[in-house]
Amino acid sequence: MAFRFNFCIDENESNEPEAHDKMCFPKCKQDSIEKSKQTPDTAADPSPRLRTEKHQEEMLSKTKFCFKAAKEHSIPEDLDKVLENKVMETVSGLYYIKMSVVEMMCLDGADREGIVSKSVSSHSDLIPGVYEGGLKIWEGTFDLIDYFSEAKIQFTNKTVLDLGCGAGLLGIVALRGKAEKVHFQDYNSTVIDEITLPNAVANCTNKGSRMGSGDNRTTSKPPSKRPRNAECLPDVLTKCRFFSGEWSEVSRLLLSSNKPFSKYDIILTSETIYNPDYYSALHDTLAQLLDKNGRVYLASKAHYFGVGGGIYLFEKFIEERNVFRTSIVKTIDKGLQRCIMEMAFKDSS
């Protein structure tokens, strides 16, 4: 069966009800992370909105971090609608939705969470407990994609989780690498519905493109033909599940669900350790969801200025918990120093 999509490629640049239940605790997330996470990559927003230091401090004294309830997002039966009116860009052979177009659509009413309007009105790319940055593609994503090629990471027949997925490019690379299952998680349901899921659908239809290697910083020339024939889509998308909500809530949903669930062979996560307040929740989620012989691949800045987090602080935290062993497998010194960390259980093979 063939599917026809109403979307276009930008040639100039290469149903479930919403879950609103929240459990709030007096933790807050410093959105000055925007400075540290800012990236000049073509795929990223070139002009993120930044707060002043004073404004950040005021926000910290007023906000609470909310553990948003988890929700699984079903894949629409009408795949035409998933990519309807979307504008596509490509990077290293991967399709992704043009973020500025999504933001405009959200301002016109597509955003039930209101994260775009709140982001615009507060002049911030991150709002504690409200919007966790999933509308941007941060440079750690490209660092990990590079590393997959360099280290020849194998996804064949693996179960994979893209944790804090945003655009979902890491999970899509795993999907193209013949992973058995790929699950995507982001804090915001709007990100899953308007970005992650459409990106997955768009890449599933592009059967001819493959994972790029080495040129992930530039937007590649779009293919001459739009993907039309999607007869492989049903098989590929049955490998995928999509979740929104806070990490511990998603973990609870997966482990308590009556749907079959096996722990993940590989967990991928990028730029998620900027705030030390989140380390315990992230550590526990990884410990609960990773298979006993599984691996975590994590991309991070060496240090996130203004927030206090970073790869070495997280490494120390992991050592103190004495559950995982860690290894810094790659260091990137271009711009702000960045690292790739591999994690595994101490008693794993």
C-alpha positions as CSV (number, residue, x, y, z in Angstrom):
1,M,0.0,0.0,0.0
2,A,1.3,3.4,-0.9
3,F,0.9,6.6,1.1
4,R,0.9,10.1,-0.2
5,F,2.2,12.9,2.1
6,N,1.4,16.6,1.8
7,F,4.7,18.1,2.9
8,C,7.7,19.8,1.2
9,I,11.4,19.9,1.5
10,D,13.0,23.2,2.0
11,E,15.5,23.5,-0.9
12,N,17.2,26.5,0.6
13,E,18.3,24.7,3.7
14,S,19.9,21.7,2.5
15,N,-5.0,10.6,20.4
16,E,-5.2,10.1,23.8
17,P,-6.3,12.9,26.1
18,E,-3.6,15.1,27.4
19,A,-2.2,14.1,30.8
20,H,-2.1,17.2,33.0
21,D,-1.6,15.5,36.4
22,K,1.6,16.8,38.0
23,M,3.5,16.1,41.2
24,C,5.4,19.3,42.2
25,F,8.5,19.4,44.3
26,P,10.6,22.4,45.2
27,K,13.3,21.7,42.7
28,C,14.1,24.1,39.9
29,K,16.1,24.0,36.7
30,Q,18.3,26.9,35.7
31,D,17.6,27.9,32.2
32,S,21.0,29.6,31.9
33,I,21.9,26.2,30.4
34,E,20.9,27.9,27.1
35,K,24.4,29.5,27.1
36,S,26.2,26.2,27.5
37,K,23.9,24.3,25.2
38,Q,23.9,26.9,22.4
39,T,25.2,25.4,19.2
40,P,26.2,27.0,15.9
41,D,25.1,23.8,14.0
42,T,23.0,24.4,10.9
43,A,20.3,22.2,12.3
44,A,20.1,24.2,15.5
45,D,18.4,27.5,16.1
46,P,21.1,30.1,15.4
47,S,19.8,32.7,17.9
48,P,18.5,31.1,21.1
49,R,16.7,33.5,23.4
50,L,18.8,34.1,26.6
51,R,17.8,35.5,29.9
52,T,20.0,37.9,31.9
53,E,21.8,36.5,35.0
54,K,19.6,38.6,37.2
55,H,16.4,37.4,35.6
56,Q,17.5,33.8,35.9
57,E,18.2,34.2,39.7
58,E,14.7,35.7,40.1
59,M,13.1,32.8,38.2
60,L,15.0,30.3,40.4
61,S,13.5,31.7,43.5
62,K,9.9,31.5,42.1
63,T,9.7,28.2,40.1
64,K,9.1,24.6,41.1
65,F,10.1,21.6,39.1
66,C,7.1,19.5,38.2
67,F,7.2,15.8,37.6
68,K,4.8,15.6,34.7
69,A,2.8,12.4,34.4
70,A,3.8,9.9,31.7
71,K,1.8,9.3,28.6
72,E,2.2,7.0,25.7
73,H,1.4,8.6,22.3
74,S,-0.3,6.4,19.7
75,I,0.8,6.4,16.1
76,P,-2.0,7.9,14.0
77,E,-3.6,5.6,11.5
78,D,-3.6,8.4,8.9
79,L,0.1,8.9,8.3
80,D,-0.7,11.6,5.8
81,K,-1.7,13.9,8.6
82,V,1.5,13.4,10.5
83,L,3.5,15.2,7.9
84,E,0.7,17.5,6.7
85,N,2.0,21.1,6.0
86,K,5.4,20.2,7.5
87,V,8.6,21.6,6.0
88,M,11.5,19.2,6.0
89,E,15.2,19.8,6.2
90,T,18.1,17.2,6.1
91,V,21.3,16.7,7.8
92,S,23.6,13.8,7.1
93,G,20.8,12.0,5.2
94,L,18.4,12.4,8.1
95,Y,15.1,14.2,7.7
96,Y,13.9,16.6,10.4
97,I,11.0,19.0,10.7
98,K,12.0,22.6,10.3
99,M,11.6,24.0,13.8
100,S,10.7,27.5,13.0
101,V,7.7,26.3,11.0
102,V,6.6,24.1,13.9
103,E,6.8,27.0,16.3
104,M,4.6,29.1,14.0
105,M,2.0,26.3,13.8
106,C,2.1,25.9,17.6
107,L,1.5,29.6,18.0
108,D,-1.6,29.1,15.8
109,G,-3.1,26.6,18.1
110,A,-1.3,23.2,17.5
111,D,0.5,23.4,20.9
112,R,-2.0,22.2,23.7
113,E,0.7,22.6,26.3
114,G,1.4,26.2,25.3
115,I,5.2,25.7,25.5
116,V,6.0,27.8,22.5
117,S,4.0,30.8,23.6
118,K,5.4,30.5,27.1
119,S,8.9,30.2,25.6
120,V,8.4,33.3,23.5
121,S,6.8,35.4,26.2
122,S,9.5,34.5,28.8
123,H,12.4,34.9,26.2
124,S,13.7,31.5,27.2
125,D,14.5,28.2,25.4
126,L,14.0,26.4,28.7
127,I,11.4,26.9,31.4
128,P,11.6,24.8,34.6
129,G,9.0,22.1,34.7
130,V,7.2,23.5,31.7
131,Y,9.4,23.2,28.6
132,E,12.6,21.2,28.6
133,G,14.3,22.3,25.3
134,G,12.9,19.7,23.0
135,L,12.2,22.1,20.2
136,K,16.0,22.6,19.6
137,I,18.6,20.2,18.3
138,W,21.7,20.5,20.6
139,E,25.2,19.7,19.4
140,G,25.6,16.7,21.6
141,T,23.2,14.9,19.3
142,F,25.7,15.2,16.4
143,D,28.6,14.3,18.6
144,L,26.9,11.0,19.4
145,I,26.0,10.3,15.7
146,D,29.6,10.9,14.8
147,Y,30.7,8.5,17.5
148,F,28.3,5.8,16.3
149,S,30.1,5.7,13.0
150,E,33.6,6.0,14.4
151,A,33.1,3.3,17.0
152,K,31.0,1.1,14.7
153,I,28.2,0.9,17.3
154,Q,25.9,-1.9,16.3
155,F,22.1,-1.5,16.7
156,T,21.0,-4.7,14.8
157,N,18.4,-6.6,16.8
158,K,18.9,-4.3,19.9
159,T,16.2,-2.6,22.0
160,V,17.0,1.1,22.2
161,L,15.7,4.0,24.2
162,D,16.2,7.6,23.1
163,L,15.9,9.4,26.4
164,G,15.2,13.1,26.3
165,C,14.8,12.6,22.6
166,G,13.7,16.0,21.3
167,A,13.9,15.6,17.5
168,G,14.6,11.9,18.0
169,L,17.5,11.8,15.6
170,L,19.5,9.4,17.8
171,G,16.6,6.9,17.9
172,I,16.1,7.3,14.2
173,V,19.8,6.4,13.6
174,A,19.2,3.3,15.7
175,L,16.1,2.5,13.7
176,R,18.0,2.7,10.5
177,G,20.6,0.5,12.0
178,K,18.1,-2.3,12.2
179,A,17.3,-2.1,15.9
180,E,14.6,-4.5,16.9
181,K,12.7,-1.8,18.9
182,V,13.2,1.9,19.5
183,H,11.4,3.9,22.1
184,F,11.4,7.7,22.3
185,Q,10.9,9.8,25.4
186,D,10.6,13.6,25.8
187,Y,9.3,15.7,28.7
188,N,6.8,17.5,26.5
189,S,3.9,15.9,24.6
190,T,4.0,18.7,22.1
191,V,7.5,17.8,21.1
192,I,6.6,14.1,20.6
193,D,3.5,15.0,18.6
194,E,4.8,17.8,16.5
195,I,8.5,16.9,16.0
196,T,9.6,13.4,17.2
197,L,6.8,11.4,15.6
198,P,6.8,13.3,12.3
199,N,10.6,12.9,12.1
200,A,10.3,9.2,12.6
201,V,7.7,8.9,9.9
202,A,9.6,11.0,7.4
203,N,12.8,9.0,7.9
204,C,11.0,5.7,7.6
205,T,9.7,6.7,4.2
206,N,13.2,7.6,2.9
207,K,14.5,4.1,2.3
208,G,17.4,5.1,0.2
209,S,19.3,7.3,2.7
210,R,21.7,6.0,5.3
211,M,23.4,7.3,8.4
212,G,25.9,9.9,7.6
213,S,29.5,9.9,8.9
214,G,31.6,12.9,9.6
215,D,29.7,15.8,8.1
216,N,27.0,16.2,10.6
217,R,27.7,19.9,11.1
218,T,26.3,20.9,7.7
219,T,23.0,20.6,6.1
220,S,23.1,18.2,3.1
221,K,21.4,18.7,-0.2
222,P,17.9,17.3,-0.1
223,P,17.2,14.3,-2.3
224,S,15.8,15.0,-5.8
225,K,12.6,13.1,-5.0
226,R,10.3,13.3,-2.0
227,P,9.7,9.9,-0.4
228,R,6.4,8.6,-1.8
229,N,6.3,4.9,-1.5
230,A,5.8,4.0,2.1
231,E,4.9,0.3,2.0
232,C,7.6,-0.5,4.5
233,L,6.2,2.0,7.1
234,P,3.8,-0.2,9.0
235,D,6.6,-2.8,9.7
236,V,9.1,-0.1,10.8
237,L,6.8,2.0,12.9
238,T,5.6,-1.1,14.8
239,K,9.1,-1.1,16.2
240,C,8.5,2.3,17.8
241,R,6.8,3.6,20.9
242,F,6.6,7.3,21.9
243,F,6.3,8.6,25.5
244,S,6.1,12.0,27.1
245,G,6.6,12.9,30.8
246,E,9.2,13.1,33.4
247,W,11.8,10.3,33.5
248,S,10.7,8.5,36.7
249,E,7.1,8.7,35.6
250,V,7.9,7.1,32.2
251,S,9.9,4.4,33.9
252,R,7.0,3.7,36.2
253,L,4.6,3.5,33.2
254,L,6.8,1.1,31.3
255,L,7.4,-1.2,34.3
256,S,3.8,-1.3,35.4
257,S,2.2,-1.6,32.0
258,N,0.4,-4.7,30.9
259,K,2.1,-4.4,27.5
260,P,5.1,-6.6,27.0
261,F,8.3,-4.8,28.0
262,S,12.0,-5.9,27.9
263,K,14.7,-3.7,29.3
264,Y,16.9,-1.8,26.9
265,D,20.1,-3.0,25.4
266,I,21.2,0.6,24.6
267,I,20.0,3.9,26.1
268,L,21.0,7.0,24.2
269,T,20.8,10.5,25.8
270,S,22.3,13.9,24.9
271,E,22.7,17.0,27.0
272,T,20.6,15.8,29.9
273,I,23.1,16.3,32.8
274,Y,23.3,20.1,32.9
275,N,21.5,20.3,36.3
276,P,22.8,18.3,39.2
277,D,19.3,18.3,40.7
278,Y,18.3,15.8,38.0
279,Y,21.2,13.4,38.5
280,S,19.4,11.1,41.0
281,A,16.2,10.8,38.8
282,L,18.4,10.1,35.7
283,H,20.6,7.6,37.5
284,D,17.6,5.7,38.9
285,T,15.8,5.7,35.5
286,L,18.9,4.2,33.8
287,A,19.3,1.6,36.6
288,Q,15.6,0.6,36.3
289,L,15.4,0.4,32.5
290,L,18.8,-0.8,31.3
291,D,19.4,-4.5,30.6
292,K,22.0,-6.1,32.9
293,N,24.5,-6.3,30.0
294,G,23.3,-3.1,28.3
295,R,25.1,0.1,27.5
296,V,24.3,3.8,27.9
297,Y,25.9,6.4,25.5
298,L,25.7,9.9,26.9
299,A,26.8,13.2,25.3
300,S,27.5,16.2,27.4
301,K,29.4,19.4,27.8
302,A,32.4,19.2,30.2
303,H,30.7,21.9,32.2
304,Y,27.5,23.8,31.9
305,F,28.2,27.4,33.0
306,G,25.7,29.0,35.2
307,V,24.1,25.7,36.2
308,G,26.9,23.7,37.7
309,G,26.4,20.4,36.0
310,G,28.7,18.6,33.5
311,I,30.3,15.4,32.6
312,Y,32.9,15.2,35.4
313,L,30.4,16.1,38.1
314,F,28.0,13.4,36.8
315,E,30.9,10.9,36.6
316,K,31.7,11.6,40.3
317,F,28.0,11.2,41.2
318,I,27.9,7.8,39.4
319,E,31.0,6.6,41.2
320,E,29.5,7.5,44.5
321,R,26.3,5.5,43.7
322,N,28.5,2.5,42.9
323,V,26.0,1.0,40.5
324,F,27.6,1.8,37.1
325,R,31.1,1.9,35.7
326,T,31.8,4.7,33.4
327,S,34.3,5.6,30.7
328,I,34.9,8.8,28.7
329,V,35.2,7.3,25.2
330,K,35.6,10.6,23.3
331,T,36.5,14.2,24.0
332,I,35.7,17.0,21.6
333,D,37.7,20.2,22.2
334,K,36.2,22.3,19.4
335,G,34.4,25.2,21.1
336,L,33.2,24.3,24.6
337,Q,34.7,21.0,25.5
338,R,32.3,18.1,25.1
339,C,32.5,14.4,25.9
340,I,30.9,11.1,25.1
341,M,30.5,8.7,28.1
342,E,29.8,5.0,28.0
343,M,28.1,3.5,31.0
344,A,27.4,-0.2,32.0
345,F,26.5,-2.0,35.2
346,K,29.5,-2.8,37.4
347,D,28.6,-6.5,37.4
348,S,27.9,-6.7,33.6
349,S,29.9,-8.7,31.1
